[in-house]
C-alpha cells in the first residue's frame, strides 16, 4: 500500500522526514507513556543528504515523507549518527531506494551497522571531519558512549542545525515538531525520564561534553534530536536541564518503593513515608506491582532518599525488587541516602539483599536495615516512622 | 609505564593512577591487571584496549 505522508520544513534547507510511533509503550523495557518519534532529516543542498533513518516498520513512512520533497534517488549521502535499530532499522530500505554515493558513520558505527544491516559500504568519520555539501557542510563530533560506542552528532553550518542524535531527545509523540509548542513541565518530565533511563550511567561524560561545547565554536540555532520535538528557542534551558540531570544533585524528596505479598512490607513503607513527611520532606510511595522500573528510576533520580522494601520469597529478595536493584545498579545512581527494609517469614534474604545492593552501589545507609517477621507490630511501625523522620532530618542537614 | 585506551568508550588506563575504586593499586602496569578487570566506564574487557598514542 502506498502511504501518504508529508515532510515538514524545520529550517531553510532542512526537512523532518521521520515517523511518529504514537502507541509504543514498551521501548526495550522503558515505559513510553507518550509514545515516541524516530526523527530523520533531509538536507537539501547540492549534495542532498539524509541524516539518520527510522525503526524498520516505519521505513515506508519515512520514504513517503522524503518523496513529498524529492525523488529518493536524488539523495547523495546518508549520515548515520547512531547505529541502534530505532535509527538504523530502515537503513537497508533507504539504501535500496536511494542508492547513495556514500554513507557516513563513526568508526565504531561502521562496525555496528555492519552487524545490524550488513556491509552497505560505510565511510568512517572522526571528530573534526567534515563533508562538503555544496552551499554548506556537515561537521562531525564523536560522542562515544553517549550512549553507544558509535554515537556521534553532526552540525550543518548553512542552517546552524545540530543533529544531536539521542542527546537532548525524549520519548514524546505529538502534533508539533517544536519543543516550545509543548508545556515545559511535560518536556522536563520526559527529558528527565530519558536521561535517567538512558544516560545516567554516563553522567560524567555528559558533563565533559557540555563543558567542551563552547570550545567547538558551533553557532547553534536548532537542536534536532532523534526522538521527540526539536529545540529552536532558549537552547540554554535544555542544556542547563541536561547539566542538572548529569550532576545528580540530591533533592529534598524521598522515594519509597516496595514490593509486597500480604501487605506487611506495604505497612512498613507507609509508616516510613509518614515519618519522612512529618519533617516536611516530599515523599512518593511506589508499589512495584503497578509501577514500571523506568518510572522507579526516574523517581529515584529526583530523590535524595531511596527507601527500598521487599519480602523474601524462596530465600531470595522478591523478584520485582531484584529487577529494580539490577536496573538501578546498572544506571549508577549516586548521591542518595538509602534505607533497606522488608518483611519475611523465616530466612530473611529480602532486606539483606537490598542492603547489600546499596553497599555495592556505594549508597550510604545512615539507618540500619530493618526487617520484621510476618507482620509488623505497632512498635515496629513506630520505629519505621521514626526512621523515616530521622533520614529526612539527615537529608535536610545534608542539603543545607 | 604506558597508558592504554579503551577502544569502546575512550577511557584511558593510567598505570601511575591505577584504578583504586576497583582494587587496582597505583603503579600497576596494564599487563599486570588481573583477568577480571574491565573498563570502569563501559565494562569492556582488556582485549578492547590499545596503547595510547
Interface residues (C-beta under 8 A of the other chain):
Chain A: X108 X144 X145 X149 X202 X205
Chain B: X8 X9 X10 X41 X42
